[in-house]
């Protein structure tokens, strides 16, 4: 490659060579050696920083427990730990039983899907104003429970045929905005999702994700079924 071209490229802020990019931003252990090995190929690593990891499954399959152990490992490694609790089911007693230090856990319980992602973004940016390097681990429990703003502000509980489409559209918009921030700011985002059954399916797999739409699948670095 022409050396003069390379020199000019280095003067550009948004353009460079792939070889100049960091190969990885590190990993956060899941607290389970076998699961670390499955995800990263190494017993001591785990979920990747800079990417989205999803835990999905039926109810009572330990999705929140897995996310909590990741937050615990993050705290023990000296990382920032953030919990977005849209289920309003988390409490200090539960956290302490699983090894979390509640006084080190950044916590928020937003009302809507859009609010959850807005708080994730604002929290990341607030931390990075003071600390540019320390990894941030965010657990979102769960995207399946968060209503879109349109659902939340509706005057009744009947819903309509467009509810799923609206949630899918909102989810896609939020992911498009948050995804570039993860690698840029060294964030591991753990999203908990739930499984629903499609009505009237006689053949094949009736399972579907509860979050609405398929946009989340395209952003996942790791996808785990509990």
C-alpha positions as CSV (number, residue, x, y, z in Angstrom):
1,X,0.0,0.0,0.0
2,X,1.2,3.5,-0.8
3,X,3.0,5.0,2.2
4,X,1.7,8.5,1.5
5,X,-1.8,7.1,1.5
6,X,-1.2,5.4,4.9
7,X,0.2,8.7,6.3
8,X,-2.9,10.6,5.3
9,X,-5.2,7.9,6.7
10,X,-3.5,8.2,10.1
11,X,-4.5,11.9,10.1
12,X,-8.2,11.0,9.9
13,X,-10.0,10.5,13.2
14,X,-12.6,8.0,11.9
15,X,-10.5,5.9,9.5
16,X,-7.6,3.6,10.1
17,X,-6.4,0.0,9.5
18,X,-8.0,-3.0,11.0
19,X,-4.6,-4.1,12.4
20,X,-4.6,-0.9,14.6
21,X,-7.8,-2.0,16.3
22,X,-7.6,-3.8,19.6
23,X,-8.2,-7.5,19.2
24,X,-10.4,-7.6,22.3
25,X,-11.4,-5.4,25.1
26,X,-11.2,-8.1,27.7
27,X,-13.7,-10.5,29.2
28,X,-15.8,-10.7,32.4
29,X,-16.1,-14.1,34.0
30,X,-19.6,-15.7,34.4
31,X,-18.5,-17.3,37.7
32,X,-18.8,-20.7,36.1
33,X,-15.6,-22.2,34.6
34,X,-17.4,-24.5,32.2
35,X,-19.6,-21.6,30.9
36,X,-16.6,-19.4,30.5
37,X,-15.0,-22.1,28.4
38,X,-18.1,-22.5,26.2
39,X,-18.3,-18.8,25.5
40,X,-14.7,-17.7,25.2
41,X,-12.7,-20.9,24.8
42,X,-10.9,-20.1,28.1
43,X,-11.9,-21.2,31.6
44,X,-10.9,-17.8,33.1
45,X,-12.5,-15.5,30.6
46,X,-16.3,-15.3,29.9
47,X,-18.4,-12.7,28.2
48,X,-16.7,-10.2,25.9
49,X,-16.4,-6.5,26.8
50,X,-17.7,-4.3,24.0
51,X,-20.5,-6.7,23.0
52,X,-24.0,-7.7,23.9
53,X,-24.6,-11.1,25.7
54,X,-28.2,-12.4,25.9
55,X,-29.5,-15.0,28.4
56,X,-33.0,-16.2,27.3
57,X,-35.3,-18.9,28.5
58,X,-38.5,-19.9,30.3
59,X,-39.4,-18.6,33.7
60,X,-37.3,-19.8,36.7
61,X,-34.3,-20.9,34.6
62,X,-31.8,-18.9,36.6
63,X,-31.4,-16.1,34.0
64,X,-31.2,-13.4,36.7
65,X,-28.8,-15.6,38.7
66,X,-26.4,-15.8,35.8
67,X,-26.5,-12.0,35.3
68,X,-26.0,-11.5,39.1
69,X,-22.9,-13.7,39.1
70,X,-21.5,-11.7,36.2
71,X,-22.1,-8.5,38.1
72,X,-20.4,-10.1,41.2
73,X,-17.4,-11.1,39.1
74,X,-17.3,-7.5,37.7
75,X,-17.2,-6.0,41.2
76,X,-14.5,-8.4,42.3
77,X,-12.4,-7.4,39.2
78,X,-12.8,-3.7,40.1
79,X,-15.2,-3.0,37.2
80,X,-18.3,-0.8,37.4
81,X,-21.5,-2.8,37.8
82,X,-24.9,-1.5,36.7
83,X,-28.3,-3.1,37.0
84,X,-31.3,-2.0,35.0
85,X,-34.2,-3.6,36.8
86,X,-37.4,-3.3,34.7
87,X,-39.0,-6.2,36.6
88,X,-38.8,-4.3,39.9
89,X,-37.9,-7.6,41.6
90,X,-34.3,-7.1,42.7
91,X,-33.5,-6.4,46.3
92,X,-30.3,-6.0,48.5
93,X,-31.0,-9.3,50.4
94,X,-31.1,-11.3,47.2
95,X,-28.0,-9.5,45.9
96,X,-26.0,-10.2,49.1
97,X,-26.9,-13.9,49.0
98,X,-25.3,-14.2,45.6
99,X,-22.2,-12.2,46.5
100,X,-23.1,-8.7,45.3
101,X,-22.1,-5.6,47.2
102,X,-25.2,-3.4,47.1
103,X,-23.2,-0.3,48.0
104,X,-21.2,-0.8,44.8
105,X,-24.1,-1.7,42.4
106,X,-25.4,1.2,40.3
107,X,-29.2,0.6,40.2
108,X,-32.1,1.9,38.2
109,X,-35.7,0.8,37.6
110,X,-37.0,2.7,34.6
111,X,-40.6,2.5,33.4
112,X,-40.2,2.0,29.6
113,X,-37.9,0.3,27.1
114,X,-36.8,3.7,25.8
115,X,-36.1,4.9,29.3
116,X,-33.9,1.8,30.0
117,X,-31.7,2.4,27.1
118,X,-31.5,6.2,27.8
119,X,-30.3,5.4,31.3
120,X,-27.8,2.9,30.1
121,X,-26.4,5.5,27.7
122,X,-26.4,8.3,30.3
123,X,-24.7,6.1,32.9
124,X,-22.0,5.0,30.6
125,X,-21.3,8.6,29.5
126,X,-21.3,9.9,33.1
127,X,-18.8,7.2,34.2
128,X,-16.6,8.0,31.2
129,X,-16.4,11.7,32.0
130,X,-14.4,10.8,35.1
131,X,-12.9,7.3,34.3
132,X,-11.9,6.5,30.7
133,X,-10.5,3.0,31.2
134,X,-12.3,0.9,33.8
135,X,-14.6,-1.6,32.1
136,X,-18.4,-1.2,32.7
137,X,-20.8,-4.2,33.0
138,X,-24.5,-3.5,32.6
139,X,-27.2,-6.1,33.2
140,X,-30.7,-5.4,31.8
141,X,-33.3,-7.5,33.5
142,X,-35.3,-7.8,31.5
143,X,-36.0,-6.4,28.0
144,X,-39.1,-8.7,27.7
145,X,-40.9,-6.9,30.6
146,X,-40.2,-3.3,29.5
147,X,-43.2,-1.7,27.7
148,X,-42.6,0.6,24.9
149,X,-43.4,4.3,25.7
150,X,-46.5,4.0,23.5
151,X,-47.8,1.0,25.5
152,X,-46.9,2.7,28.8
153,X,-48.8,5.9,27.9
154,X,-51.9,4.2,26.5
155,X,-55.1,5.0,28.3
156,X,-56.3,1.4,28.7
157,X,-55.0,-2.1,29.0
158,X,-56.6,-3.6,25.9
159,X,-53.6,-3.1,23.5
160,X,-54.0,-3.4,19.8
161,X,-52.6,-5.4,16.8
162,X,-49.7,-2.9,16.4
163,X,-48.3,-3.4,19.9
164,X,-45.7,-6.0,18.8
165,X,-44.7,-3.9,15.8
166,X,-44.3,-0.8,17.9
167,X,-42.1,-2.6,20.4
168,X,-40.0,-4.1,17.6
169,X,-39.5,-0.7,16.1
170,X,-38.5,0.8,19.4
171,X,-36.2,-2.1,20.3
172,X,-34.4,-1.7,16.9
173,X,-34.0,2.0,17.3
174,X,-32.6,1.7,20.8
175,X,-30.1,-1.0,19.8
176,X,-28.9,1.0,16.8
177,X,-28.0,3.8,19.1
178,X,-26.5,1.9,22.0
179,X,-24.5,-0.7,20.1
180,X,-21.7,1.7,18.9
181,X,-21.2,3.0,22.5
182,X,-20.3,-0.5,23.9
183,X,-17.0,-1.0,22.1
184,X,-16.1,2.7,22.1
185,X,-16.5,2.9,25.9
186,X,-15.6,-0.6,27.0
187,X,-19.0,-1.9,28.1
188,X,-20.3,-5.4,28.4
189,X,-24.1,-5.4,28.1
190,X,-26.0,-8.4,29.4
191,X,-29.6,-8.6,28.3
192,X,-32.1,-11.0,29.9
193,X,-34.9,-12.1,27.6
194,X,-37.9,-14.4,28.0
195,X,-39.4,-17.1,25.7
196,X,-43.0,-17.0,24.6
197,X,-45.0,-19.6,22.6
198,X,-46.5,-18.8,19.3
199,X,-50.2,-19.4,19.1
200,X,-51.5,-22.2,16.8
201,X,-48.1,-23.7,15.9
202,X,-48.7,-27.4,15.2
203,X,-45.3,-28.3,13.7
204,X,-41.8,-27.0,14.3
205,X,-40.6,-24.9,17.3
206,X,-43.3,-22.6,18.8
207,X,-40.7,-20.6,20.8
208,X,-40.3,-16.9,20.1
209,X,-38.5,-14.1,21.9
210,X,-40.7,-11.9,24.1
211,X,-38.8,-8.6,23.4
212,X,-40.5,-8.0,20.1
213,X,-39.1,-8.4,16.6
214,X,-35.8,-10.0,15.6
215,X,-33.5,-6.9,15.8
216,X,-31.7,-8.0,19.0
217,X,-30.4,-11.2,17.3
218,X,-28.3,-9.1,14.9
219,X,-26.5,-7.3,17.7
220,X,-25.6,-10.3,19.9
221,X,-22.0,-11.3,20.5
222,X,-23.1,-14.2,22.7
223,X,-26.6,-15.8,22.8
224,X,-27.3,-18.3,25.6
225,X,-30.4,-20.3,26.3
226,X,-31.1,-21.2,29.9
